[in-house]
Amino acid sequence: MKDSFSSIRKTSSEAREAPETHTGAPGTTPIKVQTMSAWQSAKENPRVVLFSLGACVNSALWGFDIAINAVIMAMPGFKMEFGYEYNGEFLIPATWNALWSAMTFLGMSLGSLLCGWFSDRAGRRSGFILGCLLSILGIGLQYAASQHGMLLAGKMVNGLALGFFLALASTYTSEISPLPLRPVLTAAINFFMNSGQLAAMAIGSTRIGILTPDSYKIAFAAQWAFPCAILLFALILPESPWYLIRKNKYKAAEANIQKLYAKSPAMTKGYMEFLKGTIEQERQLRSTENAPGYSSCFKSTDFRRTRIACGMFLVQQFAGIALYSQSLYFLGICGLDVQLTFKLAVASFGVALLGNMLSWILMSYIGRRRLLLVGTVLNSALLLSTGVAGCFETRVSLLFMAYTMNFAIGLHAPTIGAVCWSMCSEISSLELRSHTQGLAMVTNAVVSWSLSFSTPYLINTDQGERFYFG
């Protein structure tokens, strides 16, 4: 997994790698694209930046959904409605806690697989629209839920939408963005994810003292802002020129190149000819094979690409995300004041946003691989220190756990979080990008599901006693 991915590029055919070398504004040469800085590329392609960021905003819904699940678990109003009393305190049943957390990721895995198939047939833009409609329905079920099962159904439907959003964000952004901008724009997925988590914590902190169902229903309703805004944006989002040319829709591709790059007709025509020639080369390469699909991701060099893309999210999830996402509920069980935990959570995600922006610089100067290694080692040290602190029943050790669990996200964001999204989008070949992204999202969802399902059994007071003492 070298930073330059040179071993992968050398073993790929020139025809397959041509799009990766030339992707940029119409009229730019390969040399110019490769030597241009991200800032210069952004100034030359403002519309690409706008539409890429718009495509990445949907990841804020994932961040909001993960955080709001942790927020409502800590709300007394939600515990009174869906929980039970144990030794004088209200607890959420560990099974339902695990299902609500984990089944969202099951929906994500199904949505990611469906997205790869759907977006290659109906287009990236149609994929965004379908994801928005699914999300609006899923949020509605959560808002209306008065029983455990209905809330679970809403989370699964919204999980389908999240699978669409995350797969499409990296696919669409990497297809339209020039090489110098691609790491920054794909890393923006993690930035918006943390923004969504910060918004959920901020909203939750204002509802914590309310003991009626309104406390958590308003938090659920706030999620509608994301799919509604994305739906409006999707109506003006230009379709990916690469997708249109593959479907032989040349006039539509030319019009969308103009929308994205705003270049002269002559430059647009030249870029069109280049895209058509490149795609024709790809078709000739696969003239003796079936149309590219998920099975192609497990053949030859593409199999190694798939392993690396999926491996990024193994690293991300094993860094303790499942435990961090339960920090509000966990620290409340440990005896820490709920108001303090909310304040720490809001502050930590503010730090994470700054870390995300710092990653845009660090990845260019330090490199992906080194940044990933540094983040993994430091994150492991934080988790180990938190575990050691948990062996002591003192106020100081509890506060230490609270600070490390909350501010670990500030370390995670500019290292593991940003690098995983950037590397995953860069590593895939262009013709299999939507399928590779779909498989990577499935890996993310499956590992998240397993860890999210098991974590509540380890931290719930009643279940934890059974686990450790039988």
VEXZABA-517713 format. One line per 8 residues: number of its first residue (from 1); for each residue x, y, z of C-alpha. Coordinates in steps of 0.001 Angstrom, whole numbers, always signed. Each point is the difference from the previous one (the first is absolute). Example, Ala and Ser with C-alpha at 12.3 -4.5 7.8 and 13.67 -1.06 7.14 Angstrom:
<sites>
1> +12300:-4500:+7800; +1370:+3440:-660
</sites>
This chain:
<sites>
1> +0:+0:+0; +2589:+2497:-1067; -974:+3658:-20; +569:+428:-3699; -1777:-3246:-868; +2724:-407:-2624; -78:-3772:+90; -3669:+13:-905
9> +332:+2577:-2742; +2912:-1847:-1630; -1964:-3209:-291; -3060:+1696:-1514; -385:+554:-3718; +520:+3452:-1407; -3492:+87:-1372; -1545:-627:+3367
17> +2149:+2566:+1757; -362:+2747:-2622; -3035:+1578:+1665; +1830:+160:+3302; +2895:+1806:-1634; -1990:+2521:-2004; -3053:+703:+2091; -212:+3745:+294
25> -1516:+3031:-1615; -384:-167:-3785; +3129:+1101:-1769; +2428:-791:+2809; +2941:-2231:-840; +1084:-2929:+2181; +3185:+1800:+1068; -1858:+3153:+929
33> -2598:-1929:+1995; +2656:-1943:+1929; +2118:+3056:+890; -2889:+2320:+866; -629:+652:+3693; -3387:-642:+1575; -567:+3739:+444; +813:+742:-3644
41> -2264:-2809:-1134; -2809:+1295:+2220; +290:+3479:-1515; -169:-1451:-3499; -2933:-2286:+816; -2337:+1773:+2453; -3087:-1818:-1268; +1644:-3371:+527
49> +741:+1010:+3594; -3600:+1138:+510; -1619:-3134:-1393; +2490:-2323:+1700; -614:+1574:+3389; -3738:-168:-671; +348:-3719:-700; +1988:-478:+3209
57> -2493:+1873:+2210; -2157:-3109:+141; +2624:-1643:+2215; -1103:+2490:+2685; -3202:-2035:+284; +2054:-3085:+872; +1864:+1940:+2672; -3279:+1421:+1316
65> -1638:-3452:+45; +2887:-1607:+1917; +179:+2845:+2507; -3751:+365:+492; -198:-3684:+875; +2562:+592:+2763; -1758:+3220:+1048; -3474:-1461:+452
73> +1411:-2935:+1979; +1167:+2541:+2583; -3299:+1920:+72; -2148:-677:+3099; -3142:+508:-2112; +1033:-2763:-2406; +1052:-2354:+2819; -3394:+446:+1680
81> -1807:-824:-3266; +2124:-2895:-1297; +1996:-1131:+3041; -503:-1705:+3355; +1091:+611:+3586; +2976:-1906:+1400; +1492:+691:+3462; -1601:+3435:+117
89> +1006:+1183:-3475; -1568:-232:-3433; +1811:-2183:-2539; -635:-773:-3646; -301:-3762:-663; +3380:-1074:-1335; -1588:-2030:-2806; -1992:+2940:-1343
97> +2951:+2338:+489; +2126:-2398:-2034; -2670:-430:-2680; -620:+3730:-415; +3717:+617:-401; +846:-3050:-2068; -2966:-354:-2352; +614:+3469:-1407
105> +3283:-1394:-1288; -1738:-3051:-1433; -2217:+2379:-1973; +3142:+1846:-1088; +1591:-3166:-1342; -3100:-836:-2049; -259:+3600:-1193; +3645:+59:-1077
113> -385:-3157:-2087; -3241:+1234:-1533; +1595:+3385:-707; +2832:-1494:-2062; -2531:-1779:-2217; -2551:+2834:-145; +2387:+2914:-600; +1684:-1834:-2892
121> -3379:-377:-1692; -1982:+3100:+958; +2870:+2411:+708; +1650:+1607:+3008; -2584:+2797:+156; -2904:-2463:+115; +1807:-1866:+2771; +99:+3158:+2124
129> -3717:+583:-572; -957:-3569:+940; +2162:+224:+3120; -1781:+3204:+1053; -3454:-1574:-392; +1028:-3037:+2045; +1450:+2233:+2707; -3155:+2134:+251
137> -2038:-3190:+475; +2408:-1479:+2557; +115:+3177:+2092; -3808:+149:-71; -207:-3505:+1465; +2437:+952:+2776; -1928:+3176:+818; -3327:-1837:+237
145> +1401:-2979:+1928; -1522:-832:+3345; +1178:-3627:+28; +3461:-1530:-190; -653:-1857:-3264; -1263:+3049:-1895; +3060:+1998:+1027; +2167:-2878:-1222
153> -1800:-36:-3375; +586:+3738:-403; +3701:-386:+726; +353:-2795:-2549; -1750:+1987:-2756; +2119:+3049:+761; +3029:-2309:-50; -828:-921:-3615
161> +121:+3697:-864; +3318:+443:+1814; +1468:-2825:-2084; -978:+1897:-3144; +1339:+3309:+1273; +3419:-1219:+1133; +676:-2091:-3106; -1102:+2781:-2350
169> +1854:+2789:+1810; +3428:-1527:-576; -882:-1371:-3466; -1403:+3234:-1408; +2658:+2220:+1568; +2907:-2108:-1228; -1481:-167:-3519; -358:+3752:-521
177> +2893:+1412:+2046; +3502:+679:-1397; +2844:-1987:+1542; +1397:+2847:+2170; -3447:+578:+1531; -1040:-3593:+471; +1616:-665:+3430; -1427:+3221:+1451
185> -3498:-479:-1395; -287:-3672:+943; +1358:+742:+3488; -2853:+2528:+282; -2289:-3015:+513; +1498:-441:+3461; -241:+3765:+625; -3748:+36:-668
193> -423:-3196:+2010; +1482:+1719:+3031; -2131:+3070:-735; -3112:-2179:+170; +1142:-1481:+3298; +640:+3465:+1401; -3478:+1142:-1071; -1604:-3029:+1675
201> +1888:+629:+3245; -951:+3681:-30; -3684:-771:-549; +49:-2776:+2581; +1549:+2221:+2661; -3038:+2307:-196; -2486:-2892:+474; +1677:-1931:+2804
209> -2143:+1502:+2783; -3345:-772:-1673; -1678:-3122:+1398; -2655:-477:-2701; +233:-1700:-3438; +450:+3458:-1524; +3607:-122:+1214; +1051:-2644:-2530
217> -2703:+502:-2658; +1345:+3479:-790; +3459:-1504:-352; -1340:-2533:-2510; -1921:+2679:-1902; +3165:+2100:-385; +1377:-2726:-2282; -2561:+892:-2671
225> +2041:+3121:-769; +2748:-2108:-1590; -1880:-2112:-2592; -2264:+2937:-902; +2996:+2271:-642; +1847:-2734:-1924; -3105:-691:-2098; -203:+3645:-1067
233> +3719:+25:-770; -260:-3243:-1984; -2476:+1648:-2358; +2749:+2354:-1232; +2924:-2439:+392; +1702:-714:-3365; +204:-3673:-891; +3483:-1541:-124
241> +1354:+387:-3582; +1721:-3372:+318; -3337:-1698:+667; -1752:+1803:-2874; +2657:-874:-2567; -85:-3642:+1046; -3725:+121:-778; +715:+1674:-3378
249> -1816:+3175:+1068; +2513:+2338:-1615; -2094:+3175:-154; -925:-293:+3669; +3646:-665:+882; +1122:+3103:-1878; -2618:+2132:+1775; +1060:-1302:+3408
257> +3683:+607:-729; -936:+3622:-670; -1872:+158:+3324; +2901:-1492:+1908; +3017:+1660:-1581; -1442:+3057:-1792; +2590:-131:-2791; -212:+1120:-3630
265> -1901:-2189:-2520; +3286:-942:-1720; +1554:-1202:+3277; -3192:-1847:+911; +12:-1779:-3361; +3656:-1000:+451; -703:-1341:+3462; -2981:-1927:-1342
273> +2184:-1657:-2623; +2523:-958:+2648; -2701:-1545:+2226; -1546:-1900:-2895; +3406:-1333:-1065; +863:-1101:+3524; -3322:-1761:+536; +318:-1693:-3388
281> +3400:-1329:+1073; -1600:-1366:+3170; -2688:-1712:-2066; +2595:-1566:-2292; +1864:-1285:+3070; -3152:-1755:+1148; -1283:-1003:-3440; +565:-3647:+842
289> -1484:+298:+3481; -3419:+681:+1416; -1023:+3516:+969; +1904:+1134:+3114; -1784:-854:+3211; +667:-989:+3587; +1746:-3206:-1086; +2610:+2092:-1853
297> +1061:+1541:+3319; +1402:-3394:+1033; +2181:-612:-3047; +3656:+778:-672; +1218:+3445:+1080; -3524:+1159:+790; -153:-2568:+2789; +2920:+1675:+1722
305> -1665:+3376:-444; -3157:-1423:+1568; +1917:-1412:+2963; +1677:+3332:+704; -3228:+2016:-375; -1878:-2340:+2345; +2962:-224:+2362; -139:+3743:+593
313> -3318:-372:+1785; +1214:-2954:+2025; +2683:+2322:+1366; -2530:+2747:+618; -2487:-2181:+1865; +2585:-1858:+2088; +1225:+3380:+1234; -2840:-2:+2560
321> -2770:+1876:-1803; -2709:-2254:+1483; +1117:+823:+3554; +417:+3709:-734; -3522:+177:-1424; -1383:-1395:+3292; +2042:+2370:+2177; -2970:+2102:+1165
329> -1971:-3025:+1154; +3068:-1780:+1401; +1276:+2956:+2018; -3510:+612:+1326; -126:-3590:+1282; +3429:+524:+1594; -1439:+2897:+2007; +1202:+3090:-1884
337> -2375:+2958:-177; -1951:-73:-3274; +333:+3738:-556; +3798:-269:+226; +137:-2903:-2457; -2031:+2002:-2528; +2287:+3015:+362; +3064:-2183:-530
345> -1601:-1639:-3034; -838:+3332:-1658; +3516:+1309:+666; +1628:-3176:-1315; -1808:+139:-3333; +978:+3653:-322; +3616:-1121:+370; -656:-2777:-2530
353> -1126:+2527:-2623; +3266:+1873:+393; +1817:-3318:-281; -1818:-775:-3246; +1180:+3264:-1514; +3525:-679:+1235; -57:-3347:-1838; -330:+1810:-3346
361> +3516:+1341:+587; +1477:-3025:+1776; -898:-2462:-2757; +1873:+2090:-2568; +3179:+328:+2041; +128:-3109:+2196; -1732:-2517:-2234; -2924:-2341:+512
369> +1820:-3092:+1271; +2125:+1789:+2585; -2960:+2040:+1248; -2080:-3156:+332; +2728:-1771:+1980; +520:+2941:+2354; -3740:+318:+626; -385:-3723:+667
377> +2866:-122:+2513; -1148:+3106:+1902; -3623:-1137:-2; +1023:-3401:+1382; +1917:+1718:+2803; -3096:+2047:+898; -2221:-3088:+113; +2525:-1844:+2157
385> +243:+2907:+2455; -3809:+159:+189; -127:-3700:+860; +2616:+417:+2727; -1884:+2976:+1464; -3156:-2101:+124; +1687:-2303:+2534; -141:+2767:+2636
393> -3234:+1201:+1633; +931:+3627:+578; -1340:+3313:-1231; +3318:+769:-1681; +31:-3261:-1968; -3610:+589:-1090; +818:+3491:-1252; +3090:-1351:-1762
401> -2169:-2565:-1792; -2493:+2695:-955; +2650:+2280:-1499; +1882:-2738:-1863; -3156:-1601:-1440; -1368:+3315:-1190; +3149:+1629:-1288; +1312:-3134:-1675
409> -2202:+1027:-2933; +2160:+3102:-320; +2955:-2292:-632; -1983:-2413:-2167; -1381:+2666:-2369; +3233:+1339:-1589; +1649:-3423:-202; -2004:-3221:-276
417> -3319:+1634:-870; +1232:+2190:-2840; +2553:-2433:-1455; -2442:-2923:-245; -2465:+1896:-2182; +2705:+1503:-2180; +1863:-3266:-604; -3191:-1946:-647
425> -1062:+2344:-2811; +3487:+263:-1522; +850:-3678:-43; -2830:-1296:-2205; +165:-168:-3796; -2357:+2370:-1787; -2134:-2605:-1729; -643:-1865:+3266
433> -133:+3003:+2300; -3682:-206:+940; +287:-3734:+655; +3202:+330:+2047; -1527:+2812:+2053; -3080:-2126:+564; +2068:-2923:+1282; +2013:+2332:+2236
441> -3224:+1398:+1484; -1269:-3538:+557; +3216:-813:+1898; -445:+3177:+2018; -3615:-884:+782; +593:-3674:+862; +2896:+701:+2367; -1920:+2942:+1523
449> -3003:-2292:+439; +1970:-2679:+1856; +1772:+2453:+2299; -3089:+2141:+625; -2038:-3105:+827; +2492:-1336:+2546; +967:+3275:+1717; -3278:+585:+1932
457> +312:-3452:+1592; +3435:+974:+1310; -960:+3400:+1423; -3560:-511:+1333; +143:-467:+3777; -2227:-3087:+136; +1440:-1648:-3129; +3592:+885:+898
465> -321:-1789:+3346; -1257:-3146:-1733; +2828:+167:-2559; +2808:+412:+2516; -1323:-2043:+2937; -2405:-2474:-1649
</sites>
